[in-house]
Amino acid sequence: MSGLAILVTTTDDEEQARALARGALAAKLAACVQIHPIQSCYVWKGEMREEPEFLLHMKARAQDYPALAALVRRLHSYETPEILRVDVAEADQDYLAWAIEATRR
């Protein structure tokens, strides 16, 4: 195991996506946040929805995942935000060293 995790979340507002990214980076809970425009299809409260959203991939130390998830919950506007943890099984050693340094507090 590399010691890295990726927190995945979505939001329907680009400025909120950027605010989530800035908050995670400023707290040094993420080394990098990628924001991707996507189209989401889902069922919410019994209704089928198709909505544009922004997908965020937040690269973090695995040990920082709980704090990062708490930050996302606190800043997110959704009633039930998507907050998923993806553990990184293997990572390039140079990238791993950079990510660890970027999140050093």
N, CA, C and O atoms as a GROMACS GRO file, in nm:
protein
  420
    1MET      N    1   0.085  -0.119   0.000
    1MET     CA    2   0.000   0.000   0.000
    1MET      C    3   0.088   0.124   0.000
    1MET      O    4   0.189   0.129   0.070
    2SER      N    5   0.050   0.222  -0.079
    2SER     CA    6   0.133   0.341  -0.096
    2SER      C    7   0.121   0.442   0.017
    2SER      O    8   0.211   0.523   0.037
    3GLY      N    9   0.011   0.439   0.092
    3GLY     CA   10  -0.012   0.541   0.192
    3GLY      C   11  -0.091   0.659   0.140
    3GLY      O   12  -0.115   0.756   0.212
    4LEU      N   13  -0.134   0.652   0.012
    4LEU     CA   14  -0.216   0.758  -0.048
    4LEU      C   15  -0.359   0.710  -0.064
    4LEU      O   16  -0.386   0.591  -0.084
    5ALA      N   17  -0.450   0.805  -0.056
    5ALA     CA   18  -0.592   0.778  -0.083
    5ALA      C   19  -0.643   0.892  -0.169
    5ALA      O   20  -0.587   1.001  -0.170
    6ILE      N   21  -0.750   0.865  -0.241
    6ILE     CA   22  -0.817   0.966  -0.321
    6ILE      C   23  -0.958   0.981  -0.267
    6ILE      O   24  -1.034   0.884  -0.262
    7LEU      N   25  -0.994   1.102  -0.227
    7LEU     CA   26  -1.132   1.130  -0.189
    7LEU      C   27  -1.202   1.177  -0.315
    7LEU      O   28  -1.155   1.268  -0.384
    8VAL      N   29  -1.314   1.115  -0.345
    8VAL     CA   30  -1.394   1.149  -0.462
    8VAL      C   31  -1.523   1.214  -0.414
    8VAL      O   32  -1.590   1.163  -0.326
    9THR      N   33  -1.555   1.328  -0.474
    9THR     CA   34  -1.682   1.394  -0.444
    9THR      C   35  -1.730   1.466  -0.569
    9THR      O   36  -1.656   1.482  -0.666
   10THR      N   37  -1.856   1.508  -0.567
   10THR     CA   38  -1.914   1.585  -0.677
   10THR      C   39  -1.989   1.704  -0.620
   10THR      O   40  -2.029   1.705  -0.504
   11THR      N   41  -2.006   1.805  -0.704
   11THR     CA   42  -2.088   1.921  -0.671
   11THR      C   43  -2.146   1.976  -0.800
   11THR      O   44  -2.093   1.954  -0.908
   12ASP      N   45  -2.256   2.049  -0.787
   12ASP     CA   46  -2.320   2.104  -0.907
   12ASP      C   47  -2.276   2.246  -0.939
   12ASP      O   48  -2.330   2.309  -1.030
   13ASP      N   49  -2.180   2.298  -0.864
   13ASP     CA   50  -2.139   2.437  -0.879
   13ASP      C   51  -1.987   2.445  -0.892
   13ASP      O   52  -1.914   2.397  -0.805
   14GLU      N   53  -1.939   2.506  -1.001
   14GLU     CA   54  -1.794   2.512  -1.023
   14GLU      C   55  -1.724   2.593  -0.914
   14GLU      O   56  -1.614   2.557  -0.872
   15GLU      N   57  -1.785   2.700  -0.868
   15GLU     CA   58  -1.720   2.779  -0.763
   15GLU      C   59  -1.710   2.699  -0.634
   15GLU      O   60  -1.610   2.709  -0.562
   16GLN      N   61  -1.812   2.618  -0.602
   16GLN     CA   62  -1.802   2.534  -0.483
   16GLN      C   63  -1.693   2.430  -0.501
   16GLN      O   64  -1.620   2.399  -0.406
   17ALA      N   65  -1.680   2.375  -0.621
   17ALA     CA   66  -1.573   2.279  -0.648
   17ALA      C   67  -1.438   2.344  -0.621
   17ALA      O   68  -1.350   2.284  -0.558
   18ARG      N   69  -1.421   2.466  -0.668
   18ARG     CA   70  -1.295   2.537  -0.645
   18ARG      C   71  -1.275   2.570  -0.497
   18ARG      O   72  -1.163   2.564  -0.447
   19ALA      N   73  -1.382   2.604  -0.427
   19ALA     CA   74  -1.373   2.633  -0.283
   19ALA      C   75  -1.334   2.507  -0.206
   19ALA      O   76  -1.253   2.514  -0.113
   20LEU      N   77  -1.390   2.393  -0.243
   20LEU     CA   78  -1.352   2.267  -0.179
   20LEU      C   79  -1.204   2.238  -0.204
   20LEU      O   80  -1.132   2.197  -0.113
   21ALA      N   81  -1.161   2.259  -0.328
   21ALA     CA   82  -1.020   2.235  -0.362
   21ALA      C   83  -0.929   2.329  -0.282
   21ALA      O   84  -0.831   2.285  -0.223
   22ARG      N   85  -0.963   2.457  -0.281
   22ARG     CA   86  -0.880   2.554  -0.208
   22ARG      C   87  -0.876   2.522  -0.059
   22ARG      O   88  -0.770   2.532   0.004
   23GLY      N   89  -0.989   2.484  -0.002
   23GLY     CA   90  -0.994   2.450   0.141
   23GLY      C   91  -0.906   2.330   0.174
   23GLY      O   92  -0.834   2.332   0.273
   24ALA      N   93  -0.911   2.227   0.090
   24ALA     CA   94  -0.830   2.107   0.113
   24ALA      C   95  -0.682   2.136   0.097
   24ALA      O   96  -0.600   2.087   0.174
   25LEU      N   97  -0.647   2.218  -0.004
   25LEU     CA   98  -0.507   2.252  -0.026
   25LEU      C   99  -0.454   2.344   0.083
   25LEU      O  100  -0.341   2.325   0.130
   26ALA      N  101  -0.533   2.442   0.124
   26ALA     CA  102  -0.488   2.536   0.227
   26ALA      C  103  -0.465   2.464   0.361
   26ALA      O  104  -0.374   2.500   0.436
   27ALA      N  105  -0.548   2.364   0.390
   27ALA     CA  106  -0.533   2.287   0.514
   27ALA      C  107  -0.423   2.181   0.503
   27ALA      O  108  -0.391   2.112   0.600
   28LYS      N  109  -0.365   2.170   0.382
   28LYS     CA  110  -0.263   2.068   0.354
   28LYS      C  111  -0.317   1.926   0.378
   28LYS      O  112  -0.244   1.836   0.421
   29LEU      N  113  -0.445   1.908   0.350
   29LEU     CA  114  -0.508   1.777   0.358
   29LEU      C  115  -0.511   1.708   0.223
   29LEU      O  116  -0.540   1.588   0.214
   30ALA      N  117  -0.480   1.782   0.118
   30ALA     CA  118  -0.469   1.725  -0.017
   30ALA      C  119  -0.347   1.785  -0.084
   30ALA      O  120  -0.316   1.902  -0.065
   31ALA      N  121  -0.278   1.703  -0.161
   31ALA     CA  122  -0.162   1.749  -0.237
   31ALA      C  123  -0.205   1.805  -0.372
   31ALA      O  124  -0.140   1.894  -0.428
   32CYS      N  125  -0.316   1.754  -0.424
   32CYS     CA  126  -0.363   1.790  -0.557
   32CYS      C  127  -0.513   1.763  -0.562
   32CYS      O  128  -0.561   1.664  -0.507
   33VAL      N  129  -0.586   1.852  -0.627
   33VAL     CA  130  -0.729   1.830  -0.650
   33VAL      C  131  -0.756   1.852  -0.797
   33VAL      O  132  -0.725   1.958  -0.852
   34GLN      N  133  -0.813   1.753  -0.861
   34GLN     CA  134  -0.851   1.765  -1.001
   34GLN      C  135  -1.002   1.785  -1.007
   34GLN      O  136  -1.078   1.719  -0.936
   35ILE      N  137  -1.045   1.878  -1.093
   35ILE     CA  138  -1.187   1.910  -1.110
   35ILE      C  139  -1.223   1.880  -1.255
   35ILE      O  140  -1.164   1.935  -1.348
   36HIS      N  141  -1.322   1.794  -1.273
   36HIS     CA  142  -1.364   1.751  -1.407
   36HIS      C  143  -1.513   1.782  -1.425
   36HIS      O  144  -1.592   1.743  -1.340
   37PRO      N  145  -1.554   1.849  -1.534
   37PRO     CA  146  -1.697   1.862  -1.562
   37PRO      C  147  -1.750   1.727  -1.611
   37PRO      O  148  -1.689   1.662  -1.695
   38ILE      N  149  -1.864   1.687  -1.556
   38ILE     CA  150  -1.924   1.557  -1.592
   38ILE      C  151  -2.075   1.572  -1.606
   38ILE      O  152  -2.131   1.677  -1.574
   39GLN      N  153  -2.138   1.468  -1.653
   39GLN     CA  154  -2.284   1.456  -1.657
   39GLN      C  155  -2.321   1.339  -1.567
   39GLN      O  156  -2.278   1.227  -1.592
   40SER      N  157  -2.400   1.363  -1.464
   40SER     CA  158  -2.438   1.257  -1.370
   40SER      C  159  -2.582   1.215  -1.392
   40SER      O  160  -2.670   1.299  -1.412
   41CYS      N  161  -2.606   1.085  -1.388
   41CYS     CA  162  -2.740   1.027  -1.396
   41CYS      C  163  -2.759   0.949  -1.266
   41CYS      O  164  -2.678   0.862  -1.234
   42TYR      N  165  -2.866   0.978  -1.192
   42TYR     CA  166  -2.886   0.916  -1.062
   42TYR      C  167  -3.032   0.926  -1.021
   42TYR      O  168  -3.111   0.997  -1.083
   43VAL      N  169  -3.066   0.855  -0.915
   43VAL     CA  170  -3.200   0.863  -0.858
   43VAL      C  171  -3.187   0.933  -0.723
   43VAL      O  172  -3.109   0.892  -0.638
   44TRP      N  173  -3.266   1.040  -0.706
   44TRP     CA  174  -3.264   1.115  -0.580
   44TRP      C  175  -3.408   1.132  -0.534
   44TRP      O  176  -3.491   1.192  -0.603
   45LYS      N  177  -3.437   1.079  -0.416
   45LYS     CA  178  -3.571   1.087  -0.356
   45LYS      C  179  -3.678   1.037  -0.452
   45LYS      O  180  -3.783   1.098  -0.469
   46GLY      N  181  -3.647   0.921  -0.517
   46GLY     CA  182  -3.742   0.855  -0.606
   46GLY      C  183  -3.753   0.912  -0.745
   46GLY      O  184  -3.833   0.864  -0.825
   47GLU      N  185  -3.675   1.013  -0.776
   47GLU     CA  186  -3.683   1.079  -0.906
   47GLU      C  187  -3.553   1.059  -0.983
   47GLU      O  188  -3.445   1.083  -0.930
   48MET      N  189  -3.565   1.015  -1.110
   48MET     CA  190  -3.447   1.001  -1.195
   48MET      C  191  -3.401   1.140  -1.237
   48MET      O  192  -3.480   1.223  -1.282
   49ARG      N  193  -3.269   1.164  -1.220
   49ARG     CA  194  -3.212   1.295  -1.251
   49ARG      C  195  -3.096   1.280  -1.348
   49ARG      O  196  -3.026   1.178  -1.347
   50GLU      N  197  -3.076   1.379  -1.431
   50GLU     CA  198  -2.959   1.392  -1.518
   50GLU      C  199  -2.914   1.536  -1.504
   50GLU      O  200  -2.984   1.628  -1.546
   51GLU      N  201  -2.795   1.554  -1.445
   51GLU     CA  202  -2.749   1.689  -1.412
   51GLU      C  203  -2.601   1.707  -1.445
   51GLU      O  204  -2.523   1.612  -1.432
   52PRO      N  205  -2.562   1.826  -1.486
   52PRO     CA  206  -2.418   1.853  -1.496
   52PRO      C  207  -2.361   1.869  -1.355
   52PRO      O  208  -2.423   1.930  -1.269
   53GLU      N  209  -2.244   1.815  -1.334
   53GLU     CA  210  -2.176   1.827  -1.206
   53GLU      C  211  -2.027   1.843  -1.230
   53GLU      O  212  -1.979   1.836  -1.343
   54PHE      N  213  -1.955   1.864  -1.122
   54PHE     CA  214  -1.809   1.869  -1.123
   54PHE      C  215  -1.759   1.759  -1.032
   54PHE      O  216  -1.796   1.752  -0.914
   55LEU      N  217  -1.674   1.673  -1.086
   55LEU     CA  218  -1.615   1.561  -1.013
   55LEU      C  219  -1.480   1.605  -0.960
   55LEU      O  220  -1.397   1.658  -1.034
   56LEU      N  221  -1.457   1.583  -0.831
   56LEU     CA  222  -1.330   1.619  -0.769
   56LEU      C  223  -1.258   1.493  -0.726
   56LEU      O  224  -1.316   1.405  -0.663
   57HIS      N  225  -1.130   1.484  -0.760
   57HIS     CA  226  -1.039   1.381  -0.711
   57HIS      C  227  -0.937   1.451  -0.623
   57HIS      O  228  -0.857   1.532  -0.672
   58MET      N  229  -0.939   1.422  -0.495
   58MET     CA  230  -0.848   1.485  -0.399
   58MET      C  231  -0.745   1.383  -0.355
   58MET      O  232  -0.779   1.284  -0.291
   59LYS      N  233  -0.617   1.407  -0.390
   59LYS     CA  234  -0.510   1.314  -0.353
   59LYS      C  235  -0.459   1.350  -0.214
   59LYS      O  236  -0.417   1.463  -0.191
   60ALA      N  237  -0.462   1.254  -0.123
   60ALA     CA  238  -0.430   1.280   0.018
   60ALA      C  239  -0.354   1.165   0.080
   60ALA      O  240  -0.355   1.053   0.029
   61ARG      N  241  -0.287   1.194   0.190
   61ARG     CA  242  -0.231   1.086   0.271
   61ARG      C  243  -0.348   1.005   0.327
   61ARG      O  244  -0.450   1.061   0.368
   62ALA      N  245  -0.334   0.874   0.327
   62ALA     CA  246  -0.441   0.788   0.378
   62ALA      C  247  -0.476   0.826   0.522
   62ALA      O  248  -0.593   0.823   0.560
   63GLN      N  249  -0.377   0.859   0.601
   63GLN     CA  250  -0.402   0.894   0.742
   63GLN      C  251  -0.480   1.024   0.756
   63GLN      O  252  -0.541   1.048   0.861
   64ASP      N  253  -0.480   1.108   0.654
   64ASP     CA  254  -0.553   1.235   0.658
   64ASP      C  255  -0.694   1.224   0.604
   64ASP      O  256  -0.769   1.322   0.607
   65TYR      N  257  -0.733   1.107   0.553
   65TYR     CA  258  -0.866   1.092   0.493
   65TYR      C  259  -0.979   1.134   0.587
   65TYR      O  260  -1.067   1.208   0.544
   66PRO      N  261  -0.980   1.092   0.714
   66PRO     CA  262  -1.092   1.133   0.800
   66PRO      C  263  -1.104   1.286   0.813
   66PRO      O  264  -1.215   1.339   0.810
   67ALA      N  265  -0.993   1.355   0.827
   67ALA     CA  266  -0.996   1.502   0.838
   67ALA      C  267  -1.041   1.565   0.706
   67ALA      O  268  -1.116   1.662   0.707
   68LEU      N  269  -0.997   1.510   0.593
   68LEU     CA  270  -1.037   1.561   0.462
   68LEU      C  271  -1.186   1.539   0.441
   68LEU      O  272  -1.256   1.628   0.392
   69ALA      N  273  -1.236   1.421   0.476
   69ALA     CA  274  -1.379   1.392   0.463
   69ALA      C  275  -1.461   1.488   0.550
   69ALA      O  276  -1.566   1.535   0.508
   70ALA      N  277  -1.413   1.517   0.671
   70ALA     CA  278  -1.483   1.611   0.760
   70ALA      C  279  -1.486   1.750   0.698
   70ALA      O  280  -1.588   1.819   0.707
   71LEU      N  281  -1.376   1.793   0.637
   71LEU     CA  282  -1.370   1.924   0.572
   71LEU      C  283  -1.471   1.930   0.457
   71LEU      O  284  -1.542   2.030   0.442
   72VAL      N  285  -1.476   1.824   0.375
   72VAL     CA  286  -1.570   1.821   0.263
   72VAL      C  287  -1.714   1.828   0.315
   72VAL      O  288  -1.795   1.903   0.262
   73ARG      N  289  -1.745   1.749   0.420
   73ARG     CA  290  -1.880   1.752   0.477
   73ARG      C  291  -1.916   1.892   0.526
   73ARG      O  292  -2.028   1.940   0.504
   74ARG      N  293  -1.823   1.958   0.592
   74ARG     CA  294  -1.846   2.090   0.649
   74ARG      C  295  -1.870   2.197   0.540
   74ARG      O  296  -1.954   2.285   0.558
   75LEU      N  297  -1.796   2.189   0.429
   75LEU     CA  298  -1.803   2.292   0.325
   75LEU      C  299  -1.906   2.263   0.215
   75LEU      O  300  -1.941   2.352   0.139
   76HIS      N  301  -1.953   2.139   0.207
   76HIS     CA  302  -2.037   2.096   0.095
   76HIS      C  303  -2.181   2.145   0.111
   76HIS      O  304  -2.233   2.151   0.223
   77SER      N  305  -2.244   2.178   0.000
   77SER     CA  306  -2.382   2.227   0.004
   77SER      C  307  -2.486   2.115  -0.009
   77SER      O  308  -2.603   2.137   0.021
   78TYR      N  309  -2.446   1.996  -0.053
   78TYR     CA  310  -2.543   1.888  -0.072
   78TYR      C  311  -2.592   1.833   0.062
   78TYR      O  312  -2.517   1.826   0.159
   79GLU      N  313  -2.717   1.793   0.063
   79GLU     CA  314  -2.774   1.726   0.181
   79GLU      C  315  -2.698   1.595   0.209
   79GLU      O  316  -2.669   1.563   0.324
   80THR      N  317  -2.667   1.522   0.104
   80THR     CA  318  -2.594   1.396   0.115
   80THR      C  319  -2.482   1.396   0.011
   80THR      O  320  -2.499   1.343  -0.098
   81PRO      N  321  -2.366   1.456   0.044
   81PRO     CA  322  -2.259   1.462  -0.056
   81PRO      C  323  -2.196   1.325  -0.079
   81PRO      O  324  -2.186   1.243   0.012
   82GLU      N  325  -2.155   1.303  -0.201
   82GLU     CA  326  -2.075   1.184  -0.233
   82GLU      C  327  -1.937   1.205  -0.170
   82GLU      O  328  -1.868   1.302  -0.199
   83ILE      N  329  -1.899   1.113  -0.084
   83ILE     CA  330  -1.765   1.114  -0.025
   83ILE      C  331  -1.717   0.970  -0.027
   83ILE      O  332  -1.760   0.887   0.054
   84LEU      N  333  -1.627   0.940  -0.121
   84LEU     CA  334  -1.576   0.805  -0.138
   84LEU      C  335  -1.426   0.804  -0.118
   84LEU      O  336  -1.356   0.898  -0.157
   85ARG      N  337  -1.376   0.699  -0.057
   85ARG     CA  338  -1.232   0.680  -0.040
   85ARG      C  339  -1.186   0.571  -0.135
   85ARG      O  340  -1.241   0.461  -0.137
   86VAL      N  341  -1.084   0.603  -0.214
   86VAL     CA  342  -1.020   0.506  -0.301
   86VAL      C  343  -0.874   0.497  -0.255
   86VAL      O  344  -0.799   0.593  -0.267
   87ASP      N  345  -0.836   0.382  -0.203
   87ASP     CA  346  -0.697   0.363  -0.160
   87ASP      C  347  -0.610   0.334  -0.280
   87ASP      O  348  -0.647   0.255  -0.368
   88VAL      N  349  -0.494   0.396  -0.285
   88VAL     CA  350  -0.400   0.379  -0.394
   88VAL      C  351  -0.309   0.261  -0.360
   88VAL      O  352  -0.232   0.267  -0.265
   89ALA      N  353  -0.319   0.154  -0.438
   89ALA     CA  354  -0.241   0.034  -0.410
   89ALA      C  355  -0.093   0.054  -0.438
   89ALA      O  356  -0.007  -0.001  -0.369
   90GLU      N  357  -0.065   0.133  -0.539
   90GLU     CA  358   0.074   0.155  -0.579
   90GLU      C  359   0.084   0.294  -0.641
   90GLU      O  360  -0.009   0.340  -0.708
   91ALA      N  361   0.197   0.360  -0.618
   91ALA     CA  362   0.218   0.493  -0.676
   91ALA      C  363   0.364   0.508  -0.716
   91ALA      O  364   0.452   0.448  -0.655
   92ASP      N  365   0.388   0.588  -0.818
   92ASP     CA  366   0.524   0.622  -0.855
   92ASP      C  367   0.593   0.684  -0.734
   92ASP      O  368   0.536   0.771  -0.668
   93GLN      N  369   0.712   0.642  -0.704
   93GLN     CA  370   0.782   0.687  -0.583
   93GLN      C  371   0.810   0.837  -0.583
   93GLN      O  372   0.802   0.900  -0.478
   94ASP      N  373   0.841   0.895  -0.697
   94ASP     CA  374   0.863   1.039  -0.704
   94ASP      C  375   0.733   1.116  -0.677
   94ASP      O  376   0.733   1.216  -0.606
   95TYR      N  377   0.622   1.067  -0.732
   95TYR     CA  378   0.493   1.130  -0.708
   95TYR      C  379   0.455   1.117  -0.561
   95TYR      O  380   0.409   1.213  -0.500
   96LEU      N  381   0.475   0.999  -0.505
   96LEU     CA  382   0.445   0.975  -0.364
   96LEU      C  383   0.526   1.070  -0.275
   96LEU      O  384   0.470   1.130  -0.183
   97ALA      N  385   0.655   1.085  -0.302
   97ALA     CA  386   0.739   1.175  -0.223
   97ALA      C  387   0.688   1.318  -0.233
   97ALA      O  388   0.683   1.389  -0.133
   98TRP      N  389   0.649   1.361  -0.354
   98TRP     CA  390   0.596   1.495  -0.372
   98TRP      C  391   0.466   1.514  -0.292
   98TRP      O  392   0.449   1.615  -0.224
   99ALA      N  393   0.376   1.416  -0.300
   99ALA     CA  394   0.248   1.426  -0.230
   99ALA      C  395   0.266   1.433  -0.079
   99ALA      O  396   0.198   1.509  -0.011
  100ILE      N  397   0.359   1.354  -0.028
  100ILE     CA  398   0.387   1.356   0.117
  100ILE      C  399   0.443   1.493   0.156
  100ILE      O  400   0.403   1.550   0.257
  101GLU      N  401   0.534   1.546   0.076
  101GLU     CA  402   0.594   1.677   0.106
  101GLU      C  403   0.487   1.787   0.096
  101GLU      O  404   0.485   1.878   0.179
  102ALA      N  405   0.401   1.780  -0.003
  102ALA     CA  406   0.299   1.883  -0.024
  102ALA      C  407   0.196   1.888   0.088
  102ALA      O  408   0.131   1.991   0.107
  103THR      N  409   0.182   1.780   0.163
  103THR     CA  410   0.084   1.775   0.272
  103THR      C  411   0.151   1.776   0.409
  103THR      O  412   0.086   1.751   0.511
  104ARG      N  413   0.280   1.806   0.412
  104ARG     CA  414   0.352   1.812   0.540
  104ARG      C  415   0.303   1.934   0.618
  104ARG      O  416   0.303   2.046   0.567
  105ARG      N  417   0.262   1.910   0.743
  105ARG     CA  418   0.216   2.019   0.831
  105ARG      C  419   0.307   2.028   0.951
  105ARG      O  420   0.286   2.114   1.037
   0.00000   0.00000   0.00000
